[in-house]
Amino acid sequence: MYVWSKRLVFGLLAAFVVLEGIFFFMTEGAAGSQLHVRTIQWITVNYILLVIWIFVWMIDQTRVRGKNVWVWVLPYIICPLPTLVAFILMLQRRVA
């Protein structure tokens, strides 16, 4: 589990925020979407299944380490990516 470095995690999170900002400012308010409804449905289904799969992984990781995963449920539902980053960093802490 010590594969993730803090610099890598914060760099990836910063890249995510920058890309979201770019995509947000590239949209025009009055223009219609260029995506088809079917494409949006597939993206949504894939995202939901990915979130479920990652949460199952989180359950497995906390069970192996004897931690409680249920304190992470509400933050994970509200904001999955930063919660996953915090979860990974919390698991990497060395236990003295």
C-alpha positions in Angstrom: 0.0 0.0 0.0 3.0 2.3 0.2 3.1 2.7 -3.6 1.3 6.1 -3.4 3.4 9.1 -2.5 1.9 12.2 -1.2 3.3 14.2 -4.0 1.7 11.9 -6.6 -1.7 12.0 -4.8 -1.7 15.8 -4.5 -0.5 16.2 -8.1 -3.3 13.9 -9.4 -5.8 15.8 -7.3 -4.6 19.1 -8.5 -4.7 17.9 -12.2 -8.3 16.8 -11.6 -9.3 20.2 -10.2 -7.5 22.1 -13.1 -9.2 19.9 -15.7 -12.6 20.3 -14.1 -12.1 24.1 -14.1 -11.1 24.0 -17.8 -14.2 21.9 -18.7 -16.4 24.1 -16.6 -15.3 27.3 -18.3 -15.4 25.8 -21.8 -19.1 25.2 -21.6 -21.4 27.8 -23.1 -24.6 28.6 -21.1 -27.1 28.8 -23.9 -25.7 26.2 -26.3 -27.0 22.6 -26.4 -24.9 19.6 -25.5 -22.9 17.9 -28.1 -23.3 14.5 -26.4 -26.0 12.1 -27.2 -28.3 11.0 -24.4 -27.2 7.4 -24.8 -23.5 8.4 -24.3 -24.4 10.3 -21.1 -26.3 7.2 -19.8 -23.3 5.0 -20.5 -20.9 7.4 -18.8 -23.2 7.6 -15.8 -23.6 3.8 -15.5 -19.8 3.4 -15.7 -19.2 6.0 -13.1 -21.7 4.5 -10.6 -20.2 1.0 -11.1 -16.7 2.4 -10.6 -17.7 4.1 -7.4 -19.3 0.9 -6.1 -16.2 -1.1 -7.0 -13.9 1.3 -5.3 -16.1 1.3 -2.1 -15.9 -2.5 -2.1 -12.1 -2.2 -2.3 -12.2 0.2 0.6 -14.2 -2.3 2.6 -11.6 -5.0 1.9 -8.7 -2.7 2.8 -10.3 -1.6 6.1 -11.2 -5.2 7.0 -7.6 -6.4 6.4 -6.3 -3.6 8.6 -8.9 -3.8 11.3 -10.3 -0.3 10.7 -13.9 0.9 10.4 -15.0 1.7 6.9 -18.5 3.1 7.8 -17.1 6.4 8.9 -16.1 7.0 5.3 -19.5 6.3 3.7 -21.1 9.7 3.9 -18.0 11.7 2.7 -17.5 9.1 0.0 -21.1 9.5 -1.2 -20.8 13.3 -1.2 -17.4 13.6 -2.8 -15.7 10.3 -3.9 -12.3 11.4 -5.2 -11.1 13.6 -2.3 -12.4 11.0 0.1 -10.6 8.3 -1.7 -7.4 10.3 -1.6 -7.8 11.0 2.2 -8.6 7.3 2.7 -5.4 6.2 0.9 -3.3 8.7 2.8 -4.9 7.5 6.1 -4.1 3.9 5.3 -0.5 4.8 4.6 0.2 6.3 8.0 2.7 4.2 9.9 1.3 2.8 13.1 3.8 3.2 15.9 
